[in-house]
């Protein structure tokens, strides 16, 4: 397993290189330009002509150099753990990420907990009680969650209560160290919407996998031996059905790193997702590049951890 993990980590290096190169080039192809957004403001403050202002900004930001030189300079700074500064605020990017990460992590942890607390019990019970009222109800709920996009539900939750009841969900961020109850109250609605949305896919996947496992010969043997249903489901069936579920949980775990762009934007949560959207809107190249690098690195790392967990779930799996 150690050799397998080492190879995967070594293969991640060229992958990250390609990702960083593509992102570095792609952000410069976004319609609009950060210079164009700043030129009017700088021209007024400095009293320069437009052409002189553009040249001045390019020199200050290092955008007057060739693209490949800009890329290698950026990569050199990354290797020294210098993530650069925001083009707009002039602040270091790393402290901003560190400050916003706990907010996105809290949002993701609660959403994942809600999703698992709904999908696992309902999915398992639907499988062991196939074609019953409970099974049909669970499948209907899962299909409904899959059919309704989260951003639409979140928008409806914000708009309609304000029209009908003159009430809107809390959108003023409350730090957890200042007011624990107020903080949880702010996260409750976006986390519930995210958790129920994710639970639909997990529920259907778990039900399908459990039905396949329950038809295996060793499960029939366990029934024939008179084992209790609880023992058969939790000890024998659940572990063998866990590998695909662990794989599907990878994107959920990534919410702990990147947050939820949609929910953070709608409910004004100052997490990493909103930070990334603000950077895209203002063409803040260093922030966009660093956020994509963190997301890509996290995805690769989580994928490796998930692959290594297969051997623990199923001892028959051997890494070579």
C-alpha positions, -999 to +999 in steps of 0.1 A: +000+000+000+029+024+008+043+019-027+009+025-043+004+057-023+038+069-032+032+064-069-001+082-067+015+112-050+042+113-076+016+111-104-002+141-088+028+164-095+024+165-133-014+166-129-012+197-107+013+212-132-011+208-160-041+221-139-022+252-128-011+259-164-046+256-178-061+277-150-034+304-154-042+307-191-079+303-188-084+332-163-068+355-188-093+345-215-123+355-193-142+384-210-132+417-195-099+427-180-089+437-145-070+467-160-102+479-177-121+477-143-094+498-126-084+523-152-112+548-146-106+549-108-069+552-112-071+578-139-092+600-116-070+596-085-036+599-102-047+625-128-032+604-156-044+599-192-061+566-199-031+552-219-006+562-192-029+547-165-031+513-183+006+512-187+012+521-150-012+494-138+004+468-160+038+476-146+026+476-110+009+443-113+035+426-134+011+421-163+034+438-188+057+407-189+052+377-212+026+352-200+051+324-196+073+345-174+043+355-153+035+318-149+070+307-138+072+336-113+039+326-099+049+289-096+082+300-079+062+319-053+039+289-047+069+267-040+080+292-013+045+293+001+040+328-010+005+329-025+007+365-036-016+395-030-050+404-042-049+429-071-077+449-056-071+449-019-033+444-018-037+420+011-020+386+012-042+359-001-033+332+025-046+351+056-079+357+037-082+320+029-073+309+065-099+333+079-127+321+055-119+284+056-136+277+090-168+293+077-169+270+047-159+240+067-187+246+092-212+249+063-199+217+047-198+196+079-233+203+089-246+198+054-228+164+051-242+154+085-277+162+075-273+144+042-260+112+058-285+112+086-313+113+059-299+091+031-284+062+050-314+052+072-339+059+045-319+042+017-311+011+038-347+007+050-361+012+015-339-017+003-348-041+031-385-032+027-386-031-011-418-022-028-436-011+004-451+022+012-420+033+029-399+024-001-421+043-025-421+073-002-383+073+001-378+070-036-403+098-043-384+120-019-351+112-035-363+118-070-378+152-058-344+162-043-326+152-075-351+171-097-351+204-078-319+224-080-305+238-048-302+274-061-339+274-070-349+261-036-327+286-019-340+315-040-376+305-032-368+303+006-355+338+005-381+354-018-415+340-009-413+343+029-404+379+025-434+385+003-460+364+022-448+368+058-424+398+057-396+375+069-363+365+054-337+340+066-308+356+086-281+368+061-259+387+085-230+365+094-226+359+131-192+345+142-194+313+162-172+327+190-196+356+195-230+339+195-232+301+190-270+299+188-271+328+163-244+313+142-261+279+140-294+296+133-279+314+103-264+281+089-295+260+096-315+268+064-286+267+038-273+235+054-307+219+054-311+227+017-277+215+008-280+183+030-314+173+016-302+180-020-272+158-016-292+131+002-313+123-029-284+109-049-269+091-019-302+076-010-309+062-045-273+049-048-274+032-014-308+016-021-295+001-054-263-012-039-281-027-009-306-045-031-276-061-050-259-071-018-290-085-002-294-109-032-259-124-027-255-160-016-238-152+017-267-130+027-291-158+020-269-181+041-270-157+069-308-156+068-309-194+067-287-196+098-313-175+117-292-144+122-310-113+133-319-087+106-299-060+124-267-082+123-272-091+087-277-055+076-251-037+097-224-063+099-225-081+066-244-061+040-234-025+049-197-030+048-198-046+013-220-018+000-198+009+014-171+011-013-192+029-040-207+050-012-173+061+000-164+070-036-196+091-039-187+110-007-156+125-023-174+155-038-191+160-004-158+162+014-146+188-011-172+212+002-152+214+034-124+230+013-142+250-013-175+256+004-207+260-015-206+288-041-243+290-045-254+289-009-227+313+002-237+338-024-274+336-018-272+337+020-243+361+022-220+337+039-184+350+038-167+317+030-143+305+003-171+300-022-181+336-021-145+347-020-140+328-053-170+343-069-160+378-059-125+372-074-141+360-107-163+391-109-134+415-103-109+394-124-086+391-094-061+367-111-040+357-081-070+348-060-086+327-088-053+309-094-047+300-058-083+289-052-082+266-082-048+252-071-062+245-036-093+228-050-073+207-074-048+196-047-076+188-023-095+167-049-063+147-057-056+142-020-092+132-012-092+107-041-060+091-029-074+087+006-106+072-007-087+047-029-066+037+001-097+032+023-109+004-001-085-021+014-098-014+049-134-019+037-126-050+017-095-070+027-097-088-006-084-057-023-046-057-028-026-027-040+002-035-064 
